[in-house]
Amino acid sequence: MPTISTNDLKNGTVLVIDGQLWQVQWFQHHKPGKGNTVVRSKLKNVTSGKIVDKTFNSDIKVESATVDRREMQYLYHDGDAFVFMDTDTFEQLNISEETVGDAKDYMLENQNAIVATHEGNPLYIDLPASVELEITYTEPGLQGDRSSAGTKPATLETGKEIQVPLFIETGTKVKVDTRDGSYLGRVNG
């Protein structure tokens, strides 16, 4: 397996620690008053989703996993799997609901996403930071209520429920942050 120095960590790097795959979510070089520099990190277990804090000594070698990131098209949901197609080879790949995780709340059929695999096994789905989705249901807006003071629940076309400003109506296309499900604004057009 390839090794990298802890000084070369980057967000998104996948490490092999005790035979398990961990993705770097965050890292910071830290120089305490006395002693050597260390690298603090927040790691996410690729298979379980568990997040842990880990501190490495500076400039030690750690195993990195070879992760193949490919653009694939989400075709459809089939029982307990999501079917993706490689846009280059047209090969289809079934990915479990656990692996897809929260990405399912923001994916529409025929939408492209980055699928990360390690030795042919799907690890995770990487979506853009935001997506545009239509509101399929929300309570009617109050006439003239343009204040940003209040929010109300709204259901997206994927079935995910988010909070939107009071003036948003059913049928409105909105921009949604895929990291936390927050409303980013209306889409014109």
N, C-alpha and C positions, 0 to 999 in steps of 0.2 A: 504494500500500500504506500502511496506517496505520503511524505511528511512535509509539514510546514512549520515555520517558527511561530511562536505565539505573538511575536512582534508583527507578523503579517496577517493576523486575523482580520476578517472583513465581515460585515453583516451579511448573512446568507450562506457563509461558508459552512459546510457540513463536516463535522469531525467524527472520528470513530473513537469512543471512549468505552472501555470495558466491553467491547463487542457490540455496542449499541450506537446508533446514529443520532447525533445531536447537531442542531442547526444554531449558529450564532445569531441571536436576536439583537444583542447590544454588547459592546465591549468598551473598556476604558483603561488606558495605561495610568498607573498610580505609583507615585514615588513617595513612600512614607518618609518621615523625618530621618529615621535610621533604617538601614537595611537596603535590600535590593529592590529594584522596580518590579512591580507585579502587574499582571493584566487581569482586571476584573471583568467577568462576562456574565451574561444571562443566556442560558442555553435552553433550547426547546427540543425535547425528545421527539424525533420525527415520527415514530410509530404511535406513541401514547399521547403526545401533546403536552406532557408534563414539562413545566418550566422550572429550572433550578439556577441558582447563582453558583458560579465556580470561579475560583481565583487560581491563576497559573503564575509560576515564576516567569519572569521576563526571559525571552530568547531561548526557551526550551522547545524541543521538537515534539509535535503532536501529529497523530495520523489524520489525514484528511481523506474523505470519501470522494470518489469520482462520481459526480452527479451530472447526469445528462438532462439538460433543460431544453425541451422542444415545444414549439408552438403546435397545439392540437386544437381541433374543433370539437366542441361538445355537441354530440348528436342527440342523445335522448337518455332518459332514466328508465332502466329495465329492472324492476324488482328491487334488489338490494345493491345494484351496481349502476354506475354512470358510464355510458359508452362514449369514448373519445376516439377521434380519427386523426392519425398523423397526416398533416396537410401535404407532406412531400410524398410519402410512400402509400398513402391511403389505407395503411394497416389500422385495424380497430383494436382498442385497448379498453377492457372493462376495469373500472376503478371502483373499489368498495366505498360505501357511504362514509365509513370511518376515515378513510384517506382523504376524501373530498372535503369533509368537515363543513365549516361554515361557508365555504365557497359556494355551496349549493343554493344559498339564499340570494345569490347575486348573478347566477348563470342562467342564460336563456338558451334554448336549442339553437344550434348553428353559430353560437358565439365562440370566438377563439380565446384560448387561455394557455398559459405556459404550464406544462406538466413536467415535473421533475422526477426522474427515475434513477435508481442505483441498481446496477446489475439486472436491469429489466423489470425491477419491482417499483411500482409507483410510490413516491414518497409524499408528495403534496401537490396542490394546485396553486399556482401563483396568478392572481387576477390583477388587472390594473388597479391603481389606487382608488379610482372611482368608476362607476358605471351609470348608464342612463336607463331608468326603468319607469314603467307607467304605474300610476296609482289605480288599482282596480276597485278599491272601496275606501271611502272615508265619510264621516258625517258631513252634511252640507256645511259650507262655509257661511259665516255671518256676513251679510251685505255691508260693505264699507269697512270691514275689520281687516286692516292692513298692519296692525300692530305686531311687533315681534314678541309681545309679552307672553303669549300663550302658545301651547302646542296641543295637538290631538293625535290619536293613533290613526295610521293609514296602512292599508295592505298593499304591498307591491305585487306585480304580476307573477313573481316567483313564489308568493305566499308569505314572504317575510313581512312582519309588522314593524314599522318604524314610527317615530314621532315627526310630525310636520307642522309648519305654522298653520294657524286657524284658517287662512284664506285659500289654502290648497284644496282643490276639488277632485272628485273622481274623474279619471281620464287625463289628468295632468301628467306630463313626463317630468321626472325629477332626477337630479344627480345625487347619487348616494355614495358615501365613503365605504369601501369594502372592508376596511380594517375594523371599524366600530359601528357600522350601520347608521351613521348620522346623516341627516339631510344636509345637502350642500347647496341646493338652489333649484329653481325651475329651469327646464330646458326649453328654449324658444324654438319654434319651428314645428 
